[in-house]
Amino acid sequence: MSLSRPDRIRDAMTDTDNPYQASDSVLPALDADEVPRVVTFAVAAYVAVYLIQAVLLASSEHGSMYNLMLMAIALQGAFVALIAIGLWARMQWARIWIAFATVFSLFGVAQLLGPGRHHMEEVAIATHVVRIAVTVLLFLPSARRWFARRRD
């Protein structure tokens, strides 16, 4: 009796003596060498969050910290560009850095959820939530397949 394709894949993935050992199987190559939609959407959302923050800074009042904030937003722009290029190039380190940066987003949301918020803090909360969502998207199975090790 022949097993169906999903049964063969499941058996191949679980065929080990140690059930806690990670599978060392290599994912099959994608049918087309195009970026999955979930990765495209995640990169677009990540870049959009940066653009929203840059526009908010540009439209804010020019206080004593304005030049320092301009330098910080420029450095953040370089980080976002590096991450976006890394994601397009299938670099695993880009996903790891986004996951690491998500910790800061979690702290940011926790800090901003306190009482007496300013109306602009609602935008900041939304940008943190989008960053967290981007991290989740980049670890979905369809995105994992984009970053998986390939056979030569």
Backbone hydrogen bonds, N-H to C=O, Kabsch-Sander energy under -0.5 kcal/mol:
donor,donor_aa,acceptor,acceptor_aa,energy
8,R,4,S,-2.4
9,I,5,R,-2.5
10,R,6,P,-2.5
11,D,7,D,-2.5
12,A,8,R,-2.3
13,M,9,I,-2.3
14,T,10,R,-1.6
15,D,11,D,-0.6
16,T,14,T,-2.0
21,Q,18,N,-1.4
34,E,32,A,-0.6
40,T,36,P,-2.2
41,F,37,R,-2.9
42,A,38,V,-2.1
43,V,39,V,-2.6
44,A,40,T,-2.3
45,A,41,F,-2.6
46,Y,42,A,-2.3
47,V,43,V,-2.4
48,A,44,A,-2.3
49,V,45,A,-2.2
50,Y,46,Y,-1.5
51,L,47,V,-2.3
52,I,48,A,-2.5
53,Q,49,V,-2.2
54,A,50,Y,-2.5
55,V,51,L,-2.4
56,L,52,I,-2.4
57,L,53,Q,-2.1
58,A,54,A,-2.4
59,S,55,V,-1.9
60,S,57,L,-1.1
63,G,61,E,-1.3
66,Y,63,G,-1.3
69,M,65,M,-2.4
70,L,66,Y,-2.3
71,M,67,N,-2.0
72,A,68,L,-2.2
73,I,69,M,-2.6
74,A,70,L,-1.9
75,L,71,M,-2.3
76,Q,72,A,-2.3
77,G,73,I,-1.9
78,A,74,A,-1.9
79,F,75,L,-2.1
80,V,76,Q,-2.8
81,A,77,G,-2.4
82,L,78,A,-2.3
83,I,79,F,-2.6
84,A,80,V,-2.7
85,I,81,A,-2.4
86,G,82,L,-2.3
87,L,83,I,-2.5
88,W,84,A,-2.2
89,A,85,I,-1.9
90,R,87,L,-1.3
91,M,86,G,-2.9
92,Q,90,R,-0.5
94,A,91,M,-0.9
95,R,91,M,-0.8
96,I,92,Q,-1.8
97,W,93,W,-2.5
98,I,94,A,-2.1
99,A,95,R,-2.4
100,F,96,I,-2.4
101,A,97,W,-2.8
102,T,98,I,-1.5
103,V,99,A,-0.7
103,V,100,F,-1.1
104,F,100,F,-0.6
105,S,101,A,-1.4
106,L,102,T,-2.4
107,F,103,V,-2.0
108,G,104,F,-2.5
109,V,105,S,-2.6
110,A,106,L,-2.2
111,Q,107,F,-2.2
112,L,108,G,-2.1
113,L,109,V,-1.3
114,G,111,Q,-0.8
121,E,118,H,-1.3
122,E,118,H,-0.6
122,E,119,H,-0.6
123,V,119,H,-0.6
124,A,120,M,-1.4
125,I,121,E,-2.6
126,A,122,E,-2.2
127,T,123,V,-2.4
128,H,124,A,-2.1
129,V,125,I,-2.4
130,V,126,A,-2.3
131,R,127,T,-2.0
132,I,128,H,-2.1
133,A,129,V,-2.4
134,V,130,V,-2.4
135,T,131,R,-1.8
136,V,132,I,-1.9
137,L,133,A,-2.7
138,L,134,V,-2.2
139,F,135,T,-0.5
139,F,136,V,-1.3
140,L,137,L,-1.4
144,R,140,L,-2.6
145,R,141,P,-1.9
146,W,142,S,-0.7
146,W,143,A,-0.6
147,F,143,A,-1.4
148,A,144,R,-1.0
